[in-house]
């Protein structure tokens, strides 16, 4: 890097710091001017974009070193020290201790090489999360802001989710297909309510080479307006119904909120199902069937509890009659997160795109009833936020690429070549045995990394079980088993180890779910007055509260609950929004129960779940 470039970067960083201070100052005013805050935030985002273009990396947090891209390279000083220890012959009583790297040794390794996770989840969630998804090898940065490279470790998780959903929807008669990425201006604007919700986020192609296009073409933010002209052609008779199609694709929503890998990105992967039905009853039944499927993705694969419900009128999908949702909870931030949605579109789009069939009884033209439903790669971010810890990722066993990693230990200078080869061969035999039993296992036989380095590496990547195997273990026909989610260490017999490990993996899934469920349950509170609402919000809770259902009142609740919310730099102050109207209501509302907001004079219709949200 030239001195001129270094100077430019330093000057730009100074400007970013100054602009960040200005944003914080404007937000801290007693009566902040919204226009000034918005303008200042936009300027801050532009400066950060310039920084990333110039340096190829995000702006480091104030007072912290930027997160470095770590190579899988053995730190010479530390590893030499480790190797020296391994070369010294050990007494038989100490051999087992030498086979496994001590806890203090691992701590020293992390301190000196910064290979471990440096930020604490409970102290700096945003930087912790960014470090975990990068050092855990889920993503790599890209030179377009808000877009990320999904590495194989992350893409495997998505493939497991895809396979789970595909098996289920295939049984339901849904077929996969693919529609183009682009949508014409005319098609996108045929449903004005729909496009109004997406309009600020739509990315447009306006040029081909140096020539302007006659009409701009949008990059799909969702596919209703792309798919439904074809539905109008394909559906003529009641015999053409139901039509049930699904796409696995990518969409682009050019958001200007703070990007976070998986949680809020400008491009993401998802599946989107689009179905057409002759009757409203049939369509409605499918909405709930799909929502149950999405719930099982979270509970059965990801070990995450969710709350099922219907979106408020304000938060429903644009163009839908009603929207159902599953909502998760991130205890580390005290915020809810939309996990997946299933929408009943009614006849709104069929009337717009003239999707009709001839009624077999009356021969009259009838508009079809439609649904759309989708689940995205946000699932991976939710899983990371809920289960991850200060050592890195914690992967639920049913979705992990490797459920077990085998690390040979105790290979020192005092061990003969024959004994070393025998030890490695036994590890490979165990690996083959576990694979045959259907356990996803990886043997780490790399000889250029110490066992301690490997322990740290696989911990950061979240592998559920580590098997340590050294000369002592071989002589005793046992495996030393270390659990990722608790750190507990125990030994099991090599005989029947596949059965025991499968039992441990199942118990790990239950443990992770139980822990997440306890965190959710302890932070969902019923409140009936505004003071209790605000107190619960300050305590990082999500609140079940009586609500009238009016969008204007929901806006008021969000505005008046924002107060002094602490959010990320450059993000707007955050009040509580309506997450969902839970299907399971906590109790029956009193007949004279008023809406929770003190200025609202309407009666409450139902308990609604409110909270800060991603």
VENHU-V470637 format. One record per residue. N is the residue number from 1. RES is the residue in three letters. PSI is psi in radians with two decimals (none if undefined). D_FIRST is the distance of its C-alpha to the first C-alpha in Angstrom with 2 decimals. Layout:
N;RES;PSI;D_FIRST + N;RES;PSI;D_FIRST
//
This chain:
1;UNK;2.30;0.00 + 2;UNK;2.84;3.82 + 3;UNK;-0.59;6.68 + 4;UNK;-0.76;8.27 + 5;UNK;-0.75;6.31 + 6;UNK;-0.73;6.76 + 7;UNK;-0.72;10.19 + 8;UNK;-0.73;10.97 + 9;UNK;-0.76;10.46 + 10;UNK;-0.76;12.60 + 11;UNK;-0.74;15.08 + 12;UNK;-0.70;15.45 + 13;UNK;-0.69;16.04 + 14;UNK;-0.73;18.61 + 15;UNK;-0.67;20.29 + 16;UNK;-0.76;20.57 + 17;UNK;-0.78;22.14 + 18;UNK;-0.76;24.50 + 19;UNK;-0.65;25.48 + 20;UNK;-0.72;26.12 + 21;UNK;-0.67;28.34 + 22;UNK;-0.76;30.13 + 23;UNK;-0.81;30.85 + 24;UNK;-0.68;32.26 + 25;UNK;-0.77;34.31 + 26;UNK;-0.68;35.77 + 27;UNK;-0.48;36.73 + 28;UNK;-0.17;38.34 + 29;UNK;2.62;40.68 + 30;UNK;-0.74;44.30 + 31;UNK;1.38;44.58 + 32;UNK;2.45;41.12 + 33;UNK;1.99;40.95 + 34;UNK;-0.68;39.88 + 35;UNK;-0.73;38.60 + 36;UNK;-0.74;36.40 + 37;UNK;-0.81;35.06 + 38;UNK;-0.78;34.38 + 39;UNK;-0.73;32.60 + 40;UNK;-0.70;30.45 + 41;UNK;-0.77;29.58 + 42;UNK;-0.69;28.70 + 43;UNK;-0.71;26.36 + 44;UNK;-0.76;24.69 + 45;UNK;-0.67;24.31 + 46;UNK;-0.75;22.81 + 47;UNK;-0.71;20.15 + 48;UNK;-0.65;19.38 + 49;UNK;-0.72;19.27 + 50;UNK;-0.72;16.72 + 51;UNK;-0.78;14.53 + 52;UNK;-0.65;15.00 + 53;UNK;-0.70;14.35 + 54;UNK;-0.67;10.98 + 55;UNK;-0.34;9.86 + 56;UNK;0.09;12.46 + 57;UNK;2.83;14.32 + 58;UNK;2.79;17.15 + 59;UNK;2.23;17.19 + 60;UNK;2.60;18.11 + 61;UNK;2.58;21.64 + 62;UNK;2.25;22.30 + 63;UNK;0.03;22.59 + 64;UNK;2.58;21.37 + 65;UNK;2.55;18.31 + 66;UNK;2.59;16.91 + 67;UNK;2.18;18.71 + 68;UNK;2.64;16.83 + 69;UNK;2.00;17.52 + 70;UNK;2.34;19.81 + 71;UNK;2.67;20.54 + 72;UNK;1.24;24.11 + 73;UNK;2.31;23.47 + 74;UNK;2.12;26.05 + 75;UNK;2.07;24.92 + 76;UNK;-0.88;26.11 + 77;UNK;-0.81;27.52 + 78;UNK;-0.75;29.41 + 79;UNK;-0.59;30.57 + 80;UNK;-0.73;31.75 + 81;UNK;-0.72;33.78 + 82;UNK;-0.75;35.15 + 83;UNK;-0.67;35.96 + 84;UNK;-0.75;37.79 + 85;UNK;-0.73;39.92 + 86;UNK;-0.46;40.65 + 87;UNK;-0.40;41.71 + 88;UNK;2.23;44.32 + 89;UNK;2.47;47.70 + 90;UNK;2.62;48.89 + 91;UNK;2.68;52.41 + 92;UNK;-0.64;53.83 + 93;UNK;-0.43;54.01 + 94;UNK;-0.08;50.26 + 95;UNK;-0.75;49.16 + 96;UNK;-0.67;48.77 + 97;UNK;-0.68;46.58 + 98;UNK;-0.45;44.33 + 99;UNK;-0.67;44.14 + 100;UNK;2.27;42.48 + 101;UNK;2.31;39.45 + 102;UNK;2.76;40.64 + 103;UNK;-0.71;39.45 + 104;UNK;-0.59;38.21 + 105;UNK;-0.71;36.23 + 106;UNK;-0.70;34.48 + 107;UNK;-0.77;33.75 + 108;UNK;-0.70;32.24 + 109;UNK;-0.79;30.09 + 110;UNK;-0.70;28.73 + 111;UNK;-0.70;28.20 + 112;UNK;-0.52;26.28 + 113;UNK;-0.23;24.15 + 114;UNK;0.56;23.90 + 115;UNK;-0.45;25.17 + 116;UNK;-3.08;27.82 + 117;UNK;2.10;27.94 + 118;UNK;-0.58;26.82 + 119;UNK;2.61;28.24 + 120;UNK;2.34;32.00 + 121;UNK;-0.70;33.66 + 122;UNK;-0.21;36.21 + 123;UNK;-0.65;33.79 + 124;UNK;1.38;30.78 + 125;UNK;-0.78;31.80 + 126;UNK;-0.82;28.95 + 127;UNK;-0.63;26.19 + 128;UNK;-0.84;28.57 + 129;UNK;-0.80;29.14 + 130;UNK;-0.67;25.50 + 131;UNK;-0.72;24.91 + 132;UNK;-0.77;28.14 + 133;UNK;-0.41;27.62 + 134;UNK;-0.90;24.18 + 135;UNK;-0.44;25.06 + 136;UNK;0.02;28.47 + 137;UNK;0.66;26.91 + 138;UNK;-0.74;28.56 + 139;UNK;2.87;25.61 + 140;UNK;2.56;21.98 + 141;UNK;2.75;19.92 + 142;UNK;2.79;19.76 + 143;UNK;0.13;17.85 + 144;UNK;2.07;21.15 + 145;UNK;2.39;22.04 + 146;UNK;0.00;25.24 + 147;UNK;2.50;25.15 + 148;UNK;2.66;24.61 + 149;UNK;2.18;24.97 + 150;UNK;2.02;28.21 + 151;UNK;2.87;27.91 + 152;UNK;-0.59;31.13 + 153;UNK;-0.63;32.07 + 154;UNK;-0.69;32.35 + 155;UNK;-0.52;33.82 + 156;UNK;-0.72;36.61 + 157;UNK;-0.76;37.63 + 158;UNK;-0.66;37.87 + 159;UNK;-0.62;39.89 + 160;UNK;-0.75;42.32 + 161;UNK;-0.76;42.82 + 162;UNK;-0.79;43.28 + 163;UNK;-0.71;45.86 + 164;UNK;-0.85;47.74 + 165;UNK;-0.75;48.05 + 166;UNK;-0.76;48.80 + 167;UNK;-0.73;51.69 + 168;UNK;-0.80;53.18 + 169;UNK;-0.47;52.93 + 170;UNK;-0.71;54.22 + 171;UNK;-0.49;57.30 + 172;UNK;-0.06;57.65 + 173;UNK;0.22;57.75 + 174;UNK;2.40;54.32 + 175;UNK;2.50;52.72 + 176;UNK;2.58;49.03 + 177;UNK;-3.09;47.91 + 178;UNK;2.28;44.94 + 179;UNK;2.76;44.74 + 180;UNK;2.76;42.07 + 181;UNK;-0.44;38.83 + 182;UNK;2.63;39.70 + 183;UNK;2.39;42.45 + 184;UNK;2.74;44.02 + 185;UNK;-0.75;44.16 + 186;UNK;-0.79;47.95 + 187;UNK;-0.73;48.10 + 188;UNK;-0.57;45.60 + 189;UNK;0.13;47.58 + 190;UNK;-0.52;51.01 + 191;UNK;1.65;50.92 + 192;UNK;-0.68;49.95 + 193;UNK;-0.70;50.12 + 194;UNK;-0.90;47.83 + 195;UNK;-0.49;45.16 + 196;UNK;-0.60;45.32 + 197;UNK;-0.58;43.92 + 198;UNK;-0.26;40.99 + 199;UNK;-0.80;40.42 + 200;UNK;-0.30;37.45 + 201;UNK;-0.04;35.60 + 202;UNK;2.29;36.46 + 203;UNK;2.36;33.69 + 204;UNK;2.42;34.98 + 205;UNK;2.10;34.34 + 206;UNK;-0.21;35.17 + 207;UNK;2.65;33.96 + 208;UNK;1.87;34.39 + 209;UNK;-2.17;32.00 + 210;UNK;0.01;32.50 + 211;UNK;2.45;35.96 + 212;UNK;2.42;37.05 + 213;UNK;2.59;39.16 + 214;UNK;-0.68;42.76 + 215;UNK;2.33;42.54 + 216;UNK;2.60;39.45 + 217;UNK;2.29;39.29 + 218;UNK;2.56;38.31 + 219;UNK;2.26;36.36 + 220;UNK;2.22;38.81 + 221;UNK;-0.36;38.65 + 222;UNK;2.94;41.87 + 223;UNK;0.15;44.40 + 224;UNK;-0.89;47.77 + 225;UNK;-0.22;47.73 + 226;UNK;-0.70;46.42 + 227;UNK;-0.57;49.06 + 228;UNK;-0.44;52.16 + 229;UNK;-0.63;53.09 + 230;UNK;-0.64;53.51 + 231;UNK;-0.68;55.55 + 232;UNK;-0.55;57.90 + 233;UNK;-0.70;58.55 + 234;UNK;-0.40;58.97 + 235;UNK;1.99;61.27 + 236;UNK;-0.64;64.74 + 237;UNK;2.85;67.20 + 238;UNK;-0.36;67.55 + 239;UNK;-0.28;67.30 + 240;UNK;-0.01;63.61 + 241;UNK;2.66;62.97 + 242;UNK;2.66;61.21 + 243;UNK;2.10;58.02 + 244;UNK;1.84;55.33 + 245;UNK;2.66;51.83 + 246;UNK;2.52;48.45 + 247;UNK;2.46;44.92 + 248;UNK;1.96;41.90 + 249;UNK;-2.99;38.98 + 250;UNK;2.63;35.93 + 251;UNK;2.78;36.08 + 252;UNK;2.19;33.68 + 253;UNK;1.88;34.20 + 254;UNK;1.23;31.56 + 255;UNK;2.66;31.91 + 256;UNK;0.12;30.18 + 257;UNK;2.91;31.04 + 258;UNK;2.07;28.49 + 259;UNK;2.47;27.58 + 260;UNK;2.24;28.30 + 261;UNK;2.32;28.15 + 262;UNK;-0.72;31.69 + 263;UNK;-0.73;33.31 + 264;UNK;1.73;32.02 + 265;UNK;2.80;29.89 + 266;UNK;-0.48;29.89 + 267;UNK;2.40;30.92 + 268;UNK;2.82;33.16 + 269;UNK;2.59;35.67 + 270;UNK;3.07;39.33 + 271;UNK;2.49;42.87 + 272;UNK;2.05;45.10 + 273;UNK;2.44;48.84 + 274;UNK;2.05;51.09 + 275;UNK;2.65;54.85 + 276;UNK;2.44;57.94 + 277;UNK;2.75;61.41 + 278;UNK;-0.55;64.94 + 279;UNK;2.68;65.62 + 280;UNK;-0.63;63.85 + 281;UNK;-0.81;65.18 + 282;UNK;-0.76;63.57 + 283;UNK;-0.78;60.22 + 284;UNK;-0.69;60.32 + 285;UNK;-0.68;61.12 + 286;UNK;-0.62;58.03 + 287;UNK;-0.83;55.77 + 288;UNK;-0.58;56.89 + 289;UNK;-0.76;56.84 + 290;UNK;-0.69;53.14 + 291;UNK;-0.66;52.38 + 292;UNK;-0.66;54.12 + 293;UNK;-0.81;51.99 + 294;UNK;-0.65;48.76 + 295;UNK;-0.72;50.17 + 296;UNK;-0.49;50.69 + 297;UNK;-0.77;47.10 + 298;UNK;-0.79;46.12 + 299;UNK;-0.74;49.05 + 300;UNK;-0.53;49.63 + 301;UNK;-0.82;46.12 + 302;UNK;-0.08;43.81 + 303;UNK;0.77;46.32 + 304;UNK;2.20;45.78 + 305;UNK;2.59;48.70 + 306;UNK;2.85;48.79 + 307;UNK;2.16;51.18 + 308;UNK;2.45;52.85 + 309;UNK;-3.01;53.93 + 310;UNK;2.44;54.07 + 311;UNK;2.62;51.55 + 312;UNK;2.89;52.84 + 313;UNK;-0.64;53.73 + 314;UNK;-0.65;50.60 + 315;UNK;-0.04;48.25 + 316;UNK;2.80;49.90 + 317;UNK;2.37;48.19 + 318;UNK;2.13;48.49 + 319;UNK;-0.09;51.48 + 320;UNK;2.67;52.98 + 321;UNK;-0.77;56.42 + 322;UNK;2.72;55.13 + 323;UNK;2.33;52.23 + 324;UNK;2.72;52.38 + 325;UNK;2.75;49.49 + 326;UNK;2.33;48.54 + 327;UNK;2.32;46.62 + 328;UNK;3.11;44.71 + 329;UNK;2.24;43.84 + 330;UNK;1.80;40.68 + 331;UNK;-0.59;42.07 + 332;UNK;-0.46;38.73 + 333;UNK;-0.18;38.25 + 334;UNK;0.51;41.91 + 335;UNK;2.54;41.31 + 336;UNK;2.90;43.07 + 337;UNK;2.28;41.41 + 338;UNK;2.16;42.96 + 339;UNK;-0.63;43.17 + 340;UNK;2.76;44.89 + 341;UNK;2.64;47.37 + 342;UNK;2.13;50.44 + 343;UNK;2.46;51.87 + 344;UNK;2.01;55.31 + 345;UNK;-0.12;54.89 + 346;UNK;-2.40;58.63 + 347;UNK;0.27;59.59 + 348;UNK;-0.83;56.95 + 349;UNK;-0.56;54.94 + 350;UNK;-0.59;57.99 + 351;UNK;-0.62;59.62 + 352;UNK;-0.68;56.52 + 353;UNK;0.13;56.07 + 354;UNK;0.91;59.80 + 355;UNK;1.81;59.67 + 356;UNK;2.86;63.39 + 357;UNK;2.82;66.04 + 358;UNK;2.14;69.80 + 359;UNK;2.19;71.68 + 360;UNK;-0.39;74.07 + 361;UNK;-0.81;76.84 + 362;UNK;-0.18;76.82 + 363;UNK;0.20;74.87 + 364;UNK;2.69;73.05 + 365;UNK;2.26;69.35 + 366;UNK;2.44;67.33 + 367;UNK;2.47;63.69 + 368;UNK;2.81;61.83 + 369;UNK;2.44;60.30 + 370;UNK;2.68;56.64 + 371;UNK;2.70;54.14 + 372;UNK;2.59;50.41 + 373;UNK;2.54;48.52 + 374;UNK;2.62;45.00 + 375;UNK;2.43;42.85 + 376;UNK;3.12;39.05 + 377;UNK;-0.05;36.13 + 378;UNK;-0.49;36.36 + 379;UNK;-0.69;38.74 + 380;UNK;-0.69;35.89 + 381;UNK;-0.72;34.34 + 382;UNK;-0.80;37.81 + 383;UNK;-0.76;38.44 + 384;UNK;-0.81;35.20 + 385;UNK;-0.72;35.95 + 386;UNK;-0.78;39.58 + 387;UNK;-0.40;39.53 + 388;UNK;2.69;36.12 + 389;UNK;-2.95;36.05 + 390;UNK;0.01;33.85 + 391;UNK;-0.18;33.36 + 392;UNK;-2.58;32.10 + 393;UNK;2.63;33.94 + 394;UNK;1.85;37.71 + 395;UNK;2.26;38.90 + 396;UNK;2.41;42.55 + 397;UNK;-0.60;44.20 + 398;UNK;-0.24;45.55 + 399;UNK;-0.17;42.17 + 400;UNK;2.43;39.97 + 401;UNK;-0.84;38.72 + 402;UNK;2.12;39.81 + 403;UNK;-0.48;42.65 + 404;UNK;2.37;42.80 + 405;UNK;2.35;40.36 + 406;UNK;2.18;41.92 + 407;UNK;1.93;40.20 + 408;UNK;2.41;42.01 + 409;UNK;2.91;42.23 + 410;UNK;0.32;43.77 + 411;UNK;1.64;42.67 + 412;UNK;3.09;42.68 + 413;UNK;-0.43;43.51 + 414;UNK;-0.19;47.12 + 415;UNK;2.24;47.46 + 416;UNK;2.77;48.95 + 417;UNK;-0.68;47.36 + 418;UNK;-0.75;50.38 + 419;UNK;-0.64;50.11 + 420;UNK;-0.80;46.39 + 421;UNK;-0.66;47.15 + 422;UNK;-0.68;50.06 + 423;UNK;-0.82;47.98 + 424;UNK;-0.70;45.34 + 425;UNK;-0.67;48.16 + 426;UNK;-0.72;49.84 + 427;UNK;-0.75;46.62 + 428;UNK;-0.63;46.51 + 429;UNK;-0.74;50.21 + 430;UNK;-0.74;49.65 + 431;UNK;-0.81;46.73 + 432;UNK;-0.68;49.06 + 433;UNK;-0.73;51.83 + 434;UNK;-0.68;49.71 + 435;UNK;-0.73;48.42 + 436;UNK;-0.53;52.02 + 437;UNK;0.04;52.93 + 438;UNK;0.21;50.38 + 439;UNK;2.29;47.84 + 440;UNK;1.95;44.18 + 441;UNK;2.62;43.01 + 442;UNK;2.25;40.14 + 443;UNK;2.10;40.45 + 444;UNK;1.63;37.27 + 445;UNK;0.28;38.00 + 446;UNK;2.27;34.50 + 447;UNK;0.05;34.97 + 448;UNK;0.16;31.39 + 449;UNK;2.50;31.48 + 450;UNK;2.79;33.93 + 451;UNK;-0.71;36.47 + 452;UNK;-0.70;34.92 + 453;UNK;-0.74;31.51 + 454;UNK;-0.70;33.37 + 455;UNK;-0.87;35.42 + 456;UNK;-0.74;32.41 + 457;UNK;-0.85;30.76 + 458;UNK;-0.45;33.93 + 459;UNK;-0.80;34.68 + 460;UNK;-0.57;31.43 + 461;UNK;-0.11;32.33 + 462;UNK;0.29;35.78 + 463;UNK;2.24;38.12 + 464;UNK;-0.75;41.61 + 465;UNK;2.29;43.11 + 466;UNK;2.23;41.79 + 467;UNK;2.08;44.29 + 468;UNK;2.30;43.93 + 469;UNK;1.97;46.09 + 470;UNK;-3.07;46.78 + 471;UNK;-0.72;49.74 + 472;UNK;-0.75;51.73 + 473;UNK;-0.70;51.32 + 474;UNK;-0.77;52.43 + 475;UNK;-0.46;55.47 + 476;UNK;0.05;56.48 + 477;UNK;0.86;55.79 + 478;UNK;2.87;53.64 + 479;UNK;2.40;50.22 + 480;UNK;2.10;48.27 + 481;UNK;2.22;47.12 + 482;UNK;2.21;44.48 + 483;UNK;2.28;44.28 + 484;UNK;-0.69;40.94 + 485;UNK;-0.36;42.38 + 486;UNK;-0.37;44.37 + 487;UNK;0.00;43.14 + 488;UNK;2.43;46.80 + 489;UNK;2.37;47.48 + 490;UNK;3.04;50.73 + 491;UNK;2.56;52.24 + 492;UNK;2.74;54.08 + 493;UNK;2.54;56.16 + 494;UNK;-0.65;54.76 + 495;UNK;2.25;58.02 + 496;UNK;0.37;57.70 + 497;UNK;-0.52;54.11 + 498;UNK;-0.65;53.26 + 499;UNK;-0.78;55.89 + 500;UNK;-0.74;54.77 + 501;UNK;-0.63;51.08 + 502;UNK;-0.69;52.04 + 503;UNK;-0.72;54.05 + 504;UNK;-0.73;51.17 + 505;UNK;-0.72;48.81 + 506;UNK;-0.69;51.43 + 507;UNK;-0.60;51.86 + 508;UNK;-0.74;48.12 + 509;UNK;-0.79;48.17 + 510;UNK;-0.72;51.11 + 511;UNK;-0.79;49.48 + 512;UNK;-0.75;46.32 + 513;UNK;-0.77;48.47 + 514;UNK;-0.74;50.81 + 515;UNK;-0.81;48.05 + 516;UNK;-0.64;46.46 + 517;UNK;-0.68;49.96 + 518;UNK;-0.69;50.80 + 519;UNK;-0.72;47.67 + 520;UNK;-0.91;48.60 + 521;UNK;-0.64;52.28 + 522;UNK;-0.18;51.68 + 523;UNK;0.12;49.57 + 524;UNK;2.02;51.86 + 525;UNK;2.58;54.42 + 526;UNK;2.15;57.34 + 527;UNK;2.52;57.51 + 528;UNK;-0.04;60.07 + 529;UNK;2.86;59.25 + 530;UNK;-0.69;56.29 + 531;UNK;-0.76;55.95 + 532;UNK;-0.61;55.79 + 533;UNK;-0.89;53.30 + 534;UNK;-0.66;50.85 + 535;UNK;-0.77;51.41 + 536;UNK;-0.69;50.73 + 537;UNK;-0.73;47.55 + 538;UNK;-0.41;46.32 + 539;UNK;0.35;47.13 + 540;UNK;0.55;44.77 + 541;UNK;2.87;47.73 + 542;UNK;2.43;48.56 + 543;UNK;2.32;51.97 + 544;UNK;1.99;55.04 + 545;UNK;2.59;56.73 + 546;UNK;2.34;59.54 + 547;UNK;2.47;58.20 + 548;UNK;-0.35;59.96 + 549;UNK;-0.08;57.56 + 550;UNK;2.29;56.97 + 551;UNK;-0.67;53.43 + 552;UNK;-0.64;53.86 + 553;UNK;-0.66;54.73 + 554;UNK;-0.69;51.73 + 555;UNK;-0.74;49.50 + 556;UNK;-0.71;51.24 + 557;UNK;-0.78;50.79 + 558;UNK;-0.75;47.06 + 559;UNK;-0.81;46.76 + 560;UNK;-0.22;48.98 + 561;UNK;-0.05;47.49 + 562;UNK;-0.90;43.86 + 563;UNK;-2.16;44.45 + 564;UNK;0.70;41.76 + 565;UNK;2.34;40.15 + 566;UNK;2.05;36.84 + 567;UNK;3.11;34.37 + 568;UNK;2.71;30.63 + 569;UNK;2.31;28.53 + 570;UNK;-0.16;28.99 + 571;UNK;2.68;32.00 + 572;UNK;2.73;35.49 + 573;UNK;2.52;38.11 + 574;UNK;2.06;39.92 + 575;UNK;-3.10;43.66 + 576;UNK;2.32;45.87 + 577;UNK;2.88;46.44 + 578;UNK;2.00;49.16 + 579;UNK;-0.86;47.99 + 580;UNK;2.90;51.27 + 581;UNK;1.73;55.04 + 582;UNK;2.46;55.67 + 583;UNK;-0.67;58.38 + 584;UNK;1.74;59.61 + 585;UNK;2.47;60.69 + 586;UNK;-0.51;61.06 + 587;UNK;2.97;64.53 + 588;UNK;2.33;66.85 + 589;UNK;2.46;66.25 + 590;UNK;2.57;69.10 + 591;UNK;-0.56;70.90 + 592;UNK;0.28;70.11 + 593;UNK;2.14;66.48 + 594;UNK;2.79;64.31 + 595;UNK;2.66;60.67 + 596;UNK;-0.50;58.32 + 597;UNK;2.29;56.95 + 598;UNK;-0.42;59.28 + 599;UNK;-0.18;59.46 + 600;UNK;2.25;60.35 + 601;UNK;0.09;64.12 + 602;UNK;2.74;64.11 + 603;UNK;2.58;65.28 + 604;UNK;2.51;62.81 + 605;UNK;-0.52;62.95 + 606;UNK;2.85;61.09 + 607;UNK;2.30;58.73 + 608;UNK;2.47;55.15 + 609;UNK;2.05;52.05 + 610;UNK;2.67;49.62 + 611;UNK;2.93;46.32 + 612;UNK;2.63;42.69 + 613;UNK;2.70;40.91 + 614;UNK;none;37.66
//
